Amino acid sequence: MSCNGECFSGALMADYRPQGNIETIHGRETYVARPPNGSNPKGIVIIIPDAFGLPFPNNKNLADRYAKDGNFLVYLPDFMDGRSAPVWMLNVFPQVMSTATIWDWIVKPYYIAQAMYASGQYTSAKSGKVLCDAHFTAHASNVKVPDDAKKVTLPLSVAQATEDMVMTLEQARQVEAILREKAEKQGLKHSEVVYYEGANHGFGVRADQVWGNEKTKEHADGSIKQAIDFYNRVFQDWTAQ
């Protein structure tokens, strides 16, 4: 499943002032958000961001929310080595995706495919070594359903937009069924798919919170709460061992 123009649309939190700091960790520029008042973190959250990457203020806002509301130590690394999508694409892509004429419909997808060709995926393991304890994803892309869902071995929480054209509602329900089966037969705990009625792709970080759209803000806040609650359940199990 490839990503379409929805991956490059949404609202920009242009006036947001990040609360964390940029640090170099393992040679990679990383935004670090820490729990308030110097308190000990419950756990570590690593954000693999959307196409807009580290420079995007919305992604820093997300890291700050996890740190403040969840009491987590949060890392937002620049996995794109400075080649993340420019923020101006938020305005350009809705126009590029317009199909006002047959010429637009035929020609524009070619240029979009070229621009998106380098998009990739990250995994939870390298050389057989587990790199994390759980995954949360909002409006997933570059996922092959059902194959990728069948490979899940760690707790997975999915925030799914009902109007997502990248991972469709039908595909999300396939993922949900597979996770439910894994819970019943393999004892995989805490996995879930939560649906956000009327939400579109990108709602977790690019919801229109700036212009007072209360419904999209509700969706975004809901996905953050979902992630924090999920992490708390997983971390609680881990500390109890």
N, CA and C of each residue as an Amber inpcrd file, in Angstrom:
protein
   723
   0.8440000  -1.1750000   0.0000000   0.0000000   0.0000000   0.0000000
   0.8880000   1.2370000   0.0000000   0.8170000   2.0440000  -1.0390000
   1.6170000   3.2570000  -1.0910000   0.8280000   4.4220000  -0.5430000
   1.5310000   5.5160000  -0.3070000   0.8750000   6.7040000   0.2210000
   0.4250000   7.5960000  -0.9250000  -0.6860000   8.3150000  -0.7240000
  -1.1420000   9.2550000  -1.7380000  -1.0490000  10.6720000  -1.1950000
  -1.7560000  11.6110000  -1.8250000  -1.6560000  13.0100000  -1.4330000
  -2.0840000  13.2940000  -0.0160000  -2.8600000  12.3820000   0.6090000
  -3.2860000  12.6070000   1.9910000  -2.1010000  12.6280000   2.9480000
  -0.9890000  11.9840000   2.5540000   0.2030000  11.9740000   3.4040000
   0.8540000  13.3530000   3.4690000   0.4720000  14.2300000   2.5430000
   1.1030000  15.5420000   2.4560000   0.0790000  16.6630000   2.6020000
  -1.0020000  16.3850000   3.3220000  -2.0270000  17.4000000   3.5280000
  -2.3050000  17.5430000   5.0170000  -2.9700000  18.6410000   5.3820000
  -3.3080000  18.8600000   6.7780000  -2.9620000  20.2680000   7.2180000
  -3.0060000  20.4860000   8.5320000  -2.7980000  21.8260000   9.0820000
  -1.4290000  21.9450000   9.7440000  -0.8710000  23.1410000   9.6810000
   0.4450000  23.4340000  10.2430000   0.3060000  24.2460000  11.5280000
   0.9970000  23.7980000  12.5920000   1.0230000  24.5560000  13.8550000
   2.2060000  25.5210000  13.8000000   2.0870000  26.5330000  12.9590000
   3.2170000  27.4060000  12.6450000   3.7460000  28.1670000  13.8570000
   2.8870000  28.4970000  14.7940000   3.2950000  29.3200000  15.9360000
   3.7090000  28.5020000  17.1590000   3.7670000  27.1810000  17.0070000
   4.0820000  26.3600000  18.1750000   5.5380000  26.5480000  18.5990000
   5.7500000  26.6950000  19.8930000   7.0890000  26.8330000  20.4480000
   7.4780000  25.5470000  21.1640000   8.3940000  24.7750000  20.5950000
   8.7920000  23.4990000  21.1890000   9.3380000  23.6730000  22.6020000
   9.0450000  22.7000000  23.4520000   9.4730000  22.7330000  24.8450000
  10.7480000  21.9330000  25.0830000  11.1210000  21.0950000  24.1140000
  12.3050000  20.2570000  24.2630000  13.5380000  20.8660000  23.6230000
  14.5300000  20.0220000  23.3800000  15.8070000  20.4760000  22.8260000
  16.2770000  19.5470000  21.7150000  17.0720000  20.1150000  20.8030000
  17.7230000  19.3150000  19.7720000  19.0630000  18.8310000  20.3150000
  19.2790000  17.5200000  20.2890000  20.5320000  16.9310000  20.7390000
  21.0420000  15.9710000  19.6730000  22.3160000  15.6710000  19.7250000
  22.8910000  14.6760000  18.8210000  23.0250000  13.3650000  19.5750000
  22.3120000  12.3510000  19.1170000  22.3140000  11.0430000  19.7700000
  22.7160000   9.9930000  18.7490000  23.7980000   9.2740000  19.0350000
  24.3460000   8.2850000  18.0990000  24.5750000   8.9090000  16.7230000
  25.0490000  10.1440000  16.7270000  25.3750000  10.8190000  15.4880000
  24.1850000  11.3400000  14.7090000  23.0010000  11.2700000  15.2970000
  21.7840000  11.6830000  14.5830000  21.0970000  12.8220000  15.3370000
  20.7580000  13.8840000  14.6100000  20.0440000  15.0070000  15.2160000
  18.6900000  14.5310000  15.7250000  18.4080000  14.8320000  16.9950000
  17.2110000  14.2940000  17.6460000  16.5640000  15.3560000  18.5280000
  15.2470000  15.4840000  18.3940000  14.5000000  16.3430000  19.3060000
  14.1580000  15.5180000  20.5400000  14.4870000  16.0450000  21.7200000
  14.2790000  15.3190000  22.9720000  13.3020000  16.0960000  23.8510000
  12.2240000  15.4360000  24.2360000  11.2420000  16.0170000  25.1620000
  11.2480000  15.2010000  26.4440000  11.3780000  15.8790000  27.5650000
  11.4860000  15.1940000  28.8570000  10.2630000  15.4610000  29.7270000
   9.9980000  14.5770000  30.6880000   8.8740000  14.7950000  31.6070000
   9.0420000  16.1050000  32.3630000   7.9520000  16.7230000  32.7730000
   8.0350000  18.0040000  33.4840000   8.6480000  17.8650000  34.8730000
   9.2460000  18.9390000  35.3300000   9.7690000  19.0450000  36.6990000
  10.8550000  18.0270000  37.0100000  11.5420000  17.5460000  35.9820000
  12.6430000  16.6240000  36.1940000  12.2490000  15.2770000  36.7640000
  10.9830000  14.9090000  36.6400000  10.5170000  13.6320000  37.1950000
  11.0540000  12.4590000  36.3860000  11.1400000  11.2980000  37.0270000
  11.6150000  10.1040000  36.3500000  10.5890000   9.6330000  35.3210000
  11.0300000   9.3380000  34.1020000  10.0840000   8.8980000  33.0730000
   9.5720000   7.4880000  33.3240000   8.3320000   7.2460000  32.9130000
   7.7550000   5.9060000  33.0130000   8.3800000   4.9620000  31.9930000
   8.8280000   5.5280000  30.8930000   9.4140000   4.7320000  29.8310000
   9.9010000   5.6440000  28.7280000  10.4400000   5.0520000  27.6820000
  10.9770000   5.8060000  26.5500000  10.0780000   5.6090000  25.3380000
   9.7400000   6.7080000  24.6770000   8.9580000   6.6640000  23.4460000
   9.8070000   7.2410000  22.3190000   9.9500000   6.4900000  21.2430000
  10.6680000   6.9630000  20.0600000   9.6520000   7.1940000  18.9540000
   9.5960000   8.4120000  18.4430000   8.6490000   8.7490000  17.3850000
   9.3280000   8.6170000  16.0270000   8.7790000   7.7580000  15.1800000
   9.1760000   7.7100000  13.7740000   8.1600000   8.5730000  13.0390000
   8.5410000   9.7710000  12.6300000   7.5490000  10.7500000  12.1840000
   7.0290000  10.5050000  10.7790000   6.0850000  11.3550000  10.3910000
   5.5460000  11.3110000   9.0400000   6.5640000  11.9130000   8.0730000
   6.1350000  12.1510000   6.8500000   7.0490000  12.6010000   5.8020000
   7.7000000  13.9460000   6.1000000   7.0910000  14.7480000   6.9900000
   7.6190000  16.0810000   7.2690000   8.7310000  16.0690000   8.3150000
   8.9010000  14.9560000   8.9890000  10.0730000  14.7150000   9.8030000
  10.3240000  15.6530000  10.9630000  11.6090000  15.7940000  11.3020000
  12.0350000  16.5560000  12.4750000  11.6930000  18.0490000  12.4110000
  11.8150000  18.7230000  11.2720000  11.5550000  20.1710000  11.2590000
  10.0940000  20.5500000  11.4970000   9.1780000  19.6110000  11.3140000
   7.7480000  19.9100000  11.3720000   7.3300000  20.2200000  12.8060000
   6.8230000  21.4290000  13.1030000   6.4710000  21.7780000  14.4860000
   5.4020000  20.8680000  15.0860000   4.5040000  20.3380000  14.2540000
   3.4620000  19.4420000  14.7660000   4.0620000  18.1960000  15.3930000
   5.1470000  17.6860000  14.8030000   5.7820000  16.4910000  15.3520000
   6.4450000  16.7840000  16.6930000   7.0240000  17.9740000  16.8190000
   7.6020000  18.3700000  18.1100000   6.4970000  18.5450000  19.1540000
   5.3590000  19.0800000  18.7330000   4.2190000  19.2080000  19.6400000
   3.7720000  17.8440000  20.1470000   3.7570000  16.8630000  19.2510000
   3.3700000  15.5090000  19.6390000   4.3380000  14.9490000  20.6750000
   5.6380000  15.1440000  20.4430000   6.6440000  14.6830000  21.4060000
   6.4500000  15.3560000  22.7610000   6.1800000  16.6500000  22.7410000
   5.9690000  17.3830000  23.9950000   4.7260000  16.8950000  24.7340000
   3.6850000  16.5660000  23.9830000   2.4560000  16.0690000  24.6100000
   2.6990000  14.7210000  25.2840000   3.4130000  13.8360000  24.6180000
   3.7190000  12.5350000  25.2170000   4.5380000  12.7070000  26.4920000
   5.5140000  13.6190000  26.4480000   6.3710000  13.8400000  27.6180000
   5.5760000  14.4280000  28.7780000   4.7470000  15.4240000  28.4840000
   4.0110000  16.1260000  29.5340000   2.8420000  15.3010000  30.0600000
   1.9970000  14.8030000  29.1530000   0.7770000  14.1030000  29.5710000
   1.0350000  12.6620000  29.9980000   2.0790000  12.0430000  29.4200000
   2.3510000  10.6500000  29.7360000   3.5170000  10.4300000  30.6730000
   4.3010000  11.4820000  30.9080000   5.4920000  11.3700000  31.7500000
   6.5160000  10.4130000  31.1400000   6.7150000  10.5560000  29.8170000
   7.6690000   9.7250000  29.0940000   8.8690000  10.5580000  28.6570000
   9.9980000   9.8830000  28.4740000  11.1490000  10.4760000  27.8030000
  10.9650000  10.1980000  26.3180000  10.9170000  11.2540000  25.5150000
  10.5390000  11.0990000  24.1090000  11.6730000  11.5410000  23.1910000
  11.9870000  10.6750000  22.2190000  12.9830000  10.9850000  21.2020000
  12.2990000  11.0890000  19.8410000  12.6170000  12.1590000  19.1190000
  12.1360000  12.3460000  17.7510000  13.3580000  12.5080000  16.8500000
  13.9210000  11.4000000  16.3530000  15.1590000  11.4800000  15.5630000
  14.8930000  11.9400000  14.1270000  15.9210000  12.5130000  13.5310000
  15.8660000  12.8640000  12.1130000  16.3010000  11.6440000  11.3060000
  15.3610000  10.7320000  11.0880000  15.6700000   9.5240000  10.3260000
  15.8510000   9.8210000   8.8370000  15.4740000  11.0110000   8.3980000
  15.5160000  11.3410000   6.9730000  16.7780000  12.1020000   6.5880000
  17.6870000  12.2610000   7.5570000  18.9750000  12.9040000   7.2820000
  18.8190000  14.2480000   6.5840000  17.8840000  15.0590000   7.0800000
  17.6990000  16.3930000   6.5380000  16.9380000  16.4560000   5.2350000
  16.3730000  15.3190000   4.8000000  15.6740000  15.3020000   3.5140000
  14.1720000  15.0700000   3.6830000  13.6170000  15.5390000   4.7730000
  12.1740000  15.3980000   4.9820000  11.4190000  16.3030000   4.0170000
  10.1320000  16.0090000   3.8450000   9.3040000  16.8000000   2.9370000
   9.1880000  18.2330000   3.4560000   9.3270000  19.2290000   2.5840000
   9.1940000  20.6200000   3.0300000   7.7640000  20.9410000   3.4330000
   7.6240000  21.8230000   4.4140000   6.3050000  22.1410000   4.9500000
   5.3940000  22.7690000   3.8990000   5.9870000  23.4560000   2.8980000
   5.1390000  24.1020000   1.8920000   4.3030000  23.0990000   1.1020000
   4.6690000  21.8170000   1.1620000   3.8860000  20.8080000   0.4460000
   2.4780000  20.6660000   1.0210000   2.2880000  21.0840000   2.2820000
   0.9440000  21.0520000   2.8650000  -0.0300000  21.8830000   2.0460000
   0.4670000  22.9740000   1.4560000  -0.3870000  23.8250000   0.6330000
  -0.4210000  23.3710000  -0.8180000   0.6860000  22.8280000  -1.3000000
   0.7940000  22.4810000  -2.7140000   0.0610000  21.1930000  -3.0590000
   0.1480000  20.1680000  -2.2050000  -0.3800000  18.8570000  -2.5680000
  -1.8860000  18.8290000  -2.8100000  -2.7070000  19.5340000  -2.0290000
  -4.1310000  19.5260000  -2.3560000  -4.4040000  20.0370000  -3.7610000
  -3.5780000  20.9900000  -4.2450000  -3.7380000  21.4900000  -5.6010000
  -3.2360000  20.4750000  -6.6140000  -2.1160000  19.8360000  -6.2900000
  -1.5600000  18.8350000  -7.2000000  -2.5160000  17.6650000  -7.3800000
  -3.2050000  17.3050000  -6.3000000  -4.1150000  16.1690000  -6.3570000
  -5.4410000  16.4980000  -7.0290000  -5.6540000  17.7630000  -7.3580000
  -6.8940000  18.1490000  -8.0260000  -7.0130000  17.4520000  -9.3710000
  -8.2230000  16.9970000  -9.7200000  -8.4590000  16.3240000 -11.0070000
  -9.4330000  17.1480000 -11.8320000  -9.1830000  18.4460000 -11.8870000
 -10.1020000  19.3470000 -12.5760000 -10.1840000  19.0630000 -14.0630000
  -9.0840000  18.6100000 -14.6690000  -9.0870000  18.2950000 -16.1000000
  -8.5340000  16.9000000 -16.3160000  -8.8240000  16.3190000 -17.4680000
  -8.3070000  14.9880000 -17.7970000  -6.7870000  15.0180000 -17.8980000
  -6.2140000  16.1600000 -18.3370000  -4.7590000  16.2960000 -18.4140000
  -4.1340000  16.1990000 -17.0260000  -4.7400000  16.8980000 -16.0570000
  -4.2620000  16.8080000 -14.6800000  -4.3170000  15.3720000 -14.1870000
  -5.4000000  14.6960000 -14.4830000  -5.6070000  13.3360000 -13.9800000
  -4.5630000  12.3760000 -14.5240000  -4.1500000  12.5750000 -15.7790000
  -3.1940000  11.6690000 -16.4140000  -1.7610000  11.9900000 -16.0100000
  -1.3990000  13.2860000 -16.0130000   0.0010000  13.6700000 -15.8560000
   0.4530000  13.7550000 -14.4070000  -0.3550000  14.3160000 -13.5190000
   0.0920000  14.6060000 -12.1610000   0.5230000  13.3850000 -11.3580000
  -0.1830000  12.2530000 -11.4490000   0.2730000  11.0990000 -10.6640000
   1.7000000  10.6750000 -10.9750000   2.1830000  10.9160000 -12.1970000
   3.5520000  10.5440000 -12.5420000   4.5490000  11.3030000 -11.6640000
   4.3580000  12.6060000 -11.5440000   5.2810000  13.4190000 -10.7530000
   5.1780000  13.0900000  -9.2670000   4.0000000  12.7910000  -8.8130000
   3.8160000  12.4150000  -7.4150000   4.5640000  11.1250000  -7.1160000
   4.4560000  10.1460000  -8.0270000   5.1340000   8.8660000  -7.8310000
   6.6400000   9.0690000  -7.7600000   7.1780000   9.9510000  -8.5800000
   8.6050000  10.2140000  -8.5560000   9.0190000  10.8420000  -7.2290000
   8.2300000  11.7670000  -6.7470000   8.5660000  12.4710000  -5.5060000
   8.5150000  11.5390000  -4.3100000   7.6540000  10.5350000  -4.3620000
   7.4360000   9.6580000  -3.2210000   8.2220000   8.3600000  -3.3090000
   8.9900000   8.1950000  -4.3650000   9.6460000   6.9100000  -4.5990000
  10.5550000   6.4930000  -3.4570000  11.2120000   7.4680000  -2.8200000
  12.2040000   7.1500000  -1.7890000  11.5980000   6.8250000  -0.4340000
  10.2740000   6.8800000  -0.3070000   9.6440000   6.5790000   0.9810000
   9.9620000   5.1590000   1.4050000  10.2130000   4.9430000   2.7170000
  10.5540000   3.6110000   3.1980000   9.8500000   3.2580000   4.4790000
  10.2420000   2.1350000   5.0810000   9.6330000   1.6680000   6.3180000
  10.7140000   1.3770000   7.3430000  10.3150000   1.3900000   8.6010000
  11.2000000   1.0050000   9.6960000  10.6530000  -0.2660000  10.3330000
  11.5340000  -1.0490000  10.9420000  11.1150000  -2.3060000  11.5380000
  11.3530000  -2.2870000  13.0380000  10.8150000  -3.2900000  13.7120000
  10.9670000  -3.3760000  15.1660000  12.1190000  -4.2810000  15.5620000
  12.8010000  -4.8610000  14.5890000  13.9010000  -5.7630000  14.9020000
  15.0040000  -5.6240000  13.8600000  16.2270000  -5.8790000  14.2760000
  17.3680000  -5.8560000  13.3770000  18.2570000  -7.0290000  13.7280000
  18.5470000  -7.8530000  12.7200000  19.3690000  -9.0490000  12.9250000
  18.8180000  -9.9310000  14.0330000  17.4900000  -9.9880000  14.1490000
  16.8450000 -10.8490000  15.1270000  16.7560000 -10.2630000  16.5170000
  17.3290000  -9.0830000  16.7360000  17.3070000  -8.4570000  18.0590000
  16.1320000  -7.4930000  18.1550000  15.2940000  -7.6800000  19.1680000
  14.1320000  -6.8070000  19.3580000  14.6060000  -5.4170000  19.7710000
  14.0850000  -4.3920000  19.0970000  14.5150000  -3.0240000  19.3470000
  13.5560000  -2.2350000  20.2220000  12.3430000  -2.7320000  20.4300000
  11.3760000  -2.0050000  21.2540000  10.3950000  -2.9960000  21.8650000
   9.5440000  -2.5110000  22.7440000   8.6030000  -3.3710000  23.4580000
   7.1870000  -3.3050000  22.9070000   6.8670000  -2.2610000  22.1690000
   5.5030000  -2.1000000  21.6620000   5.4890000  -1.0430000  20.5680000
   4.4150000  -1.0560000  19.7840000   4.2470000  -0.0790000  18.7050000
   2.9020000   0.6170000  18.8190000   2.8940000   1.9080000  18.5300000
   1.6460000   2.6390000  18.3040000   1.7590000   3.3100000  16.9480000
   0.6900000   3.2670000  16.1670000   0.6940000   3.9680000  14.8880000
  -0.6400000   4.6450000  14.6410000  -0.5760000   5.8620000  14.1530000
  -1.7770000   6.5720000  13.7240000  -1.7160000   6.7230000  12.2140000
  -2.8530000   6.4810000  11.5630000  -2.9800000   6.5650000  10.0950000
  -1.7500000   5.9850000   9.3860000  -1.5950000   4.6710000   9.5020000
  -0.4330000   3.9790000   8.9480000  -0.3840000   4.0850000   7.4280000
   0.8390000   4.0570000   6.8810000   1.0310000   4.0050000   5.4350000
   2.1700000   3.0430000   5.1290000   2.3420000   2.7190000   3.8540000
   3.3710000   1.7680000   3.4300000   3.2390000   0.4310000   4.1490000
   1.9990000   0.0150000   4.3530000   1.7200000  -1.2540000   5.0240000
   1.0610000  -2.2090000   4.0380000   1.5300000  -3.4420000   4.0260000
   0.9450000  -4.4630000   3.1650000  -0.0020000  -5.3160000   4.0040000
  -1.2820000  -5.1980000   3.7110000  -2.3210000  -5.9220000   4.4610000
  -2.8180000  -7.0880000   3.6090000  -2.8900000  -8.3070000   4.1880000
  -2.7310000  -8.6490000   5.6090000  -1.3280000  -9.1010000   6.0030000
  -0.3990000  -9.1550000   5.0360000   0.9060000  -9.7730000   5.2810000
   1.6440000  -9.1710000   6.4790000   1.7340000  -7.8410000   6.5360000
   2.4750000  -7.2020000   7.6280000   1.8130000  -7.4480000   8.9800000
   0.4900000  -7.4610000   8.9990000  -0.2240000  -7.7010000  10.2600000
   0.0610000  -9.1060000  10.7900000   0.2080000 -10.0500000   9.8980000
   0.4810000 -11.4280000  10.3070000   1.8620000 -11.5730000  10.9430000
   2.7540000 -10.6300000  10.6650000   4.1200000 -10.6890000  11.1940000
   4.2590000 -10.0250000  12.5640000   3.1900000  -9.4100000  13.0500000
   3.2510000  -8.6890000  14.3270000   3.5050000  -9.6610000  15.4770000
   4.5020000  -9.3590000  16.2930000   4.8100000 -10.1950000  17.4630000
   4.8250000  -9.3860000  18.7600000   4.7090000  -8.0640000  18.6560000
   4.7080000  -7.1800000  19.8220000   3.3700000  -6.4640000  19.9210000
   2.9990000  -5.9880000  21.1070000   1.7490000  -5.2400000  21.2360000
   1.6900000  -4.0810000  20.2390000   0.5570000  -3.9580000  19.5720000
   0.3780000  -2.9330000  18.5420000  -0.9470000  -2.2190000  18.7450000
  -0.8950000  -0.9030000  18.8290000  -2.0920000  -0.0760000  18.9420000
  -2.2020000   0.7790000  17.6860000  -3.3660000   0.7340000  17.0430000
  -3.5800000   1.4450000  15.7820000  -4.6900000   2.4740000  15.9510000
  -4.4060000   3.7210000  15.6090000  -5.4310000   4.7660000  15.5510000
  -5.8330000   4.9120000  14.0910000  -7.0620000   4.5480000  13.7770000
  -7.4940000   4.4450000  12.3860000  -8.5710000   5.4710000  12.0470000
  -8.3250000   6.2600000  11.0180000  -9.3280000   7.2000000  10.5150000
 -10.3220000   6.4480000   9.6350000 -11.5970000   6.6880000   9.8320000
 -12.6040000   5.9790000   9.0260000 -12.6100000   6.4570000   7.5850000
 -12.0730000   7.6560000   7.3260000 -12.0540000   8.1920000   5.9660000
 -10.6580000   8.1230000   5.3510000  -9.8170000   7.2680000   5.8850000
  -8.4410000   7.1490000   5.3960000  -8.4290000   6.4240000   4.0600000
  -7.8090000   7.0360000   3.0500000  -7.6960000   6.4090000   1.7390000
  -6.3580000   5.7010000   1.5650000  -5.4760000   5.7850000   2.5710000
  -4.1780000   5.1250000   2.4970000  -4.2830000   3.7150000   3.0630000
  -4.6830000   3.6020000   4.3300000  -5.0890000   2.2980000   4.8510000
  -6.5970000   2.3750000   5.0500000  -7.3170000   1.6590000   4.2260000
  -8.7700000   1.7880000   4.2060000  -9.4130000   1.1230000   5.4160000
 -10.6880000   1.4170000   5.5960000 -11.4380000   0.8390000   6.7060000
 -11.4760000  -0.6810000   6.6020000 -11.6370000  -1.1850000   5.3990000
 -11.6630000  -2.6390000   5.1950000 -10.3340000  -3.2690000   5.5970000
  -9.2340000  -2.6330000   5.2210000  -7.9160000  -3.1520000   5.5820000
  -7.6880000  -3.0760000   7.0900000  -8.1430000  -1.9980000   7.7090000
  -7.9990000  -1.8590000   9.1640000  -8.7530000  -2.9660000   9.8860000
  -9.9110000  -3.3210000   9.3760000 -10.6860000  -4.3970000  10.0000000
  -9.9980000  -5.7450000   9.8310000  -9.2890000  -5.9300000   8.7260000
  -8.4840000  -7.1450000   8.5690000  -7.3860000  -7.1930000   9.6240000
  -6.7180000  -6.0530000   9.8170000  -5.6650000  -5.9710000  10.8350000
  -6.2400000  -6.2600000  12.2140000  -7.3890000  -5.6760000  12.5120000
  -8.0290000  -5.8840000  13.8120000  -8.3360000  -7.3570000  14.0440000
  -8.8470000  -8.0350000  13.0210000  -9.1780000  -9.4550000  13.1460000
  -7.9250000 -10.2900000  13.3930000  -6.8430000  -9.9500000  12.7180000
  -5.5850000 -10.6820000  12.8960000  -5.0330000 -10.4690000  14.3040000
  -5.0890000  -9.2400000  14.7930000  -4.6090000  -8.9520000  16.1500000
  -5.4530000  -9.6620000  17.2010000  -6.7540000  -9.7280000  16.9580000
  -7.6460000 -10.4240000  17.8910000  -7.3050000 -11.9190000  17.9300000
  -7.0320000 -12.4740000  16.7640000  -6.6650000 -13.8950000  16.7010000
  -5.3390000 -14.1450000  17.4150000  -4.3930000 -13.2320000  17.2500000
  -3.1070000 -13.3700000  17.9340000  -3.2720000 -13.2910000  19.4520000
  -4.2030000 -12.4610000  19.8980000  -4.4720000 -12.3540000  21.3350000
  -5.0380000 -13.6570000  21.8720000  -5.9350000 -14.2720000  21.1030000
  -6.5970000 -15.4990000  21.5430000  -5.6780000 -16.7130000  21.4740000
  -4.8810000 -16.8060000  20.4150000  -4.0850000 -18.0110000  20.1830000
  -2.6350000 -17.8970000  20.6480000  -2.0980000 -16.6690000  20.6670000
  -0.6900000 -16.4940000  21.0020000  -0.4770000 -15.6920000  22.2850000
  -1.5700000 -15.2110000  22.8700000  -1.4570000 -14.4530000  24.1080000
  -0.8720000 -13.0650000  23.9400000  -0.9720000 -12.5010000  22.7170000
  -0.4550000 -11.1580000  22.4730000  -1.3850000 -10.1310000  23.1130000
  -0.9160000  -9.4870000  24.1710000  -1.7600000  -8.5870000  24.9630000
  -1.7280000  -7.1500000  24.4410000  -2.7810000  -6.4200000  24.7730000
  -2.8710000  -4.9620000  24.6210000  -3.0740000  -4.4690000  23.1900000
  -2.9830000  -5.3210000  22.1890000  -3.1440000  -4.8590000  20.8100000
  -4.5760000  -4.4010000  20.5680000  -4.7350000  -3.3960000  19.7100000
  -6.0550000  -2.8140000  19.4860000  -6.0700000  -2.0080000  18.1930000
  -7.2650000  -1.8270000  17.6580000  -7.5020000  -0.8680000  16.5800000
  -8.6470000   0.0210000  17.0410000  -8.3960000   1.3110000  17.1440000
  -9.4110000   2.2730000  17.5850000  -9.7860000   3.1480000  16.3930000
 -11.0890000   3.2670000  16.1390000 -11.5660000   3.9890000  14.9580000
 -12.0070000   5.4020000  15.3310000 -11.6400000   6.3630000  14.4730000
 -12.0050000   7.7630000  14.6690000 -12.9410000   8.1800000  13.5420000
 -14.2160000   8.2560000  13.8930000 -15.2780000   8.4850000  12.9210000
 -15.1350000   9.8490000  12.2430000 -15.0740000   9.8240000  10.9090000
 -14.9900000  11.0530000  10.1290000 -13.5960000  11.6140000   9.9700000
 -12.6050000  11.0040000  10.6300000 -11.2310000  11.5070000  10.5440000
 -10.5940000  11.1010000   9.2220000  -9.6150000  11.8950000   8.7830000
  -8.8660000  11.6250000   7.5630000  -7.4220000  11.2710000   7.8900000
  -6.7030000  10.7870000   6.8850000  -5.2920000  10.4580000   7.0470000
  -4.5300000  11.6910000   7.5390000  -3.6510000  11.4860000   8.5090000
  -2.8510000  12.5740000   9.0520000  -3.4380000  13.2320000  10.2770000
  -4.6070000  12.7510000  10.7340000  -5.2970000  13.4470000  11.8290000
  -4.5020000  13.4610000  13.1310000  -3.6020000  12.4970000  13.3170000
  -2.8640000  12.4080000  14.5720000  -1.8750000  13.5380000  14.7890000
  -1.3310000  14.0990000  13.6900000  -0.3440000  15.1790000  13.8280000
  -0.6920000  16.4140000  13.0090000  -1.5780000  16.2680000  12.0160000
  -1.8570000  17.4070000  11.1400000  -3.3180000  17.8320000  11.2000000
  -3.9820000  17.5610000  12.3150000  -5.3690000  17.9990000  12.4830000
  -5.4330000  19.5140000  12.5530000  -6.5610000  20.0540000  12.1280000
  -6.7250000  21.5060000  12.0710000  -7.0520000  22.0590000  13.4570000
  -6.0380000  22.0720000  14.3350000  -6.2290000  22.6020000  15.6830000
  -6.0440000  24.1170000  15.7160000  -5.3290000  24.6420000  14.7330000
  -5.0270000  26.0680000  14.7210000  -6.2750000  26.8910000  14.4390000
  -7.1240000  26.3960000  13.5480000  -8.2610000  27.1870000  13.0920000
  -9.5470000  26.8520000  13.8270000  -9.4460000  26.1380000  14.9230000
 -10.6060000  25.9510000  15.7790000 -11.5690000  24.8790000  15.3230000
 -11.1140000  23.9280000  14.5100000 -11.9800000  22.8290000  14.1120000
 -12.0290000  21.8330000  15.2670000 -13.0690000  21.8960000  16.0540000
 -13.1320000  21.1260000  17.2970000 -13.1520000  19.6240000  17.0540000
 -13.7750000  19.1860000  15.9630000 -13.8650000  17.7460000  15.7120000
 -12.4960000  17.1550000  15.4080000 -11.7090000  17.8230000  14.5590000
 -10.3870000  17.2980000  14.2480000  -9.4670000  17.3840000  15.4630000
  -9.6360000  18.4120000  16.2810000  -8.8580000  18.5020000  17.5210000
  -9.2190000  17.3510000  18.4520000 -10.4960000  17.0170000  18.4940000
 -10.9520000  15.8950000  19.3180000 -10.3290000  14.5890000  18.8450000
 -10.2520000  14.4090000  17.5260000  -9.6210000  13.2080000  16.9740000
  -8.1400000  13.1450000  17.3600000  -7.4350000  14.2740000  17.1920000
  -6.0070000  14.3080000  17.5010000  -5.7550000  14.0390000  18.9800000
  -6.5130000  14.7040000  19.8380000  -6.3570000  14.4960000  21.2820000
  -6.6860000  13.0570000  21.6660000  -7.6830000  12.4930000  20.9980000
  -8.0660000  11.1110000  21.2780000  -6.9650000  10.1290000  20.9440000
  -6.2780000  10.3620000  19.8220000  -5.1980000   9.4500000  19.4350000
  -4.0100000   9.5730000  20.3830000  -3.7520000  10.7830000  20.8930000
  -2.6700000  10.9600000  21.8670000  -3.0020000  10.2290000  23.1660000
  -4.2290000  10.3710000  23.6240000  -4.6570000   9.6680000  24.8370000
  -4.6010000   8.1570000  24.6290000  -5.0130000   7.7070000  23.4460000
  -4.9480000   6.2790000  23.1330000  -3.5170000   5.7750000  23.2560000
  -2.5730000   6.5140000  22.6780000  -1.1700000   6.1080000  22.7250000
  -0.6500000   6.0730000  24.1590000  -0.9470000   7.1070000  24.9240000
  -0.4620000   7.1710000  26.3100000  -1.0390000   6.0360000  27.1450000
  -2.3330000   5.7790000  27.0110000  -2.9620000   4.6810000  27.7560000
  -2.3490000   3.3390000  27.3640000  -2.0890000   3.1760000  26.0760000
  -1.4790000   1.9430000  25.5700000  -0.0770000   1.7630000  26.1430000
   0.7360000   2.8110000  26.0670000   2.0880000   2.7300000  26.6160000
   2.0590000   2.4180000  28.1130000   1.1470000   3.0330000  28.8270000
   1.0580000   2.7850000  30.2700000   0.7580000   1.3210000  30.5690000
  -0.1430000   0.7210000  29.7960000  -0.4590000  -0.7040000  30.0070000
   0.7610000  -1.5770000  29.7360000   1.4470000  -1.2800000  28.6410000
   2.6180000  -2.0810000  28.2680000   3.7380000  -1.9020000  29.2850000
   4.0290000  -0.6530000  29.6580000   5.1090000  -0.3940000  30.6100000
   4.7970000  -0.9790000  31.9850000   3.5220000  -0.9730000  32.3520000
   3.1280000  -1.5450000  33.6390000   3.4100000  -3.0430000  33.6570000
   3.0990000  -3.7200000  32.5680000   3.4000000  -5.1460000  32.4640000
   4.8990000  -5.3880000  32.5410000   5.6500000  -4.5280000  31.8720000
   7.1000000  -4.7040000  31.8080000   7.7310000  -4.5340000  33.1900000
   7.2880000  -3.5120000  33.9350000   7.8660000  -3.2630000  35.2610000
   7.4320000  -4.3110000  36.2800000   6.3160000  -4.9910000  36.0120000
   5.8180000  -6.0120000  36.9340000   6.5800000  -7.3220000  36.7980000
   7.3500000  -7.4640000  35.7280000   8.0680000  -8.7220000  35.5000000
   9.2980000  -8.8300000  36.3980000
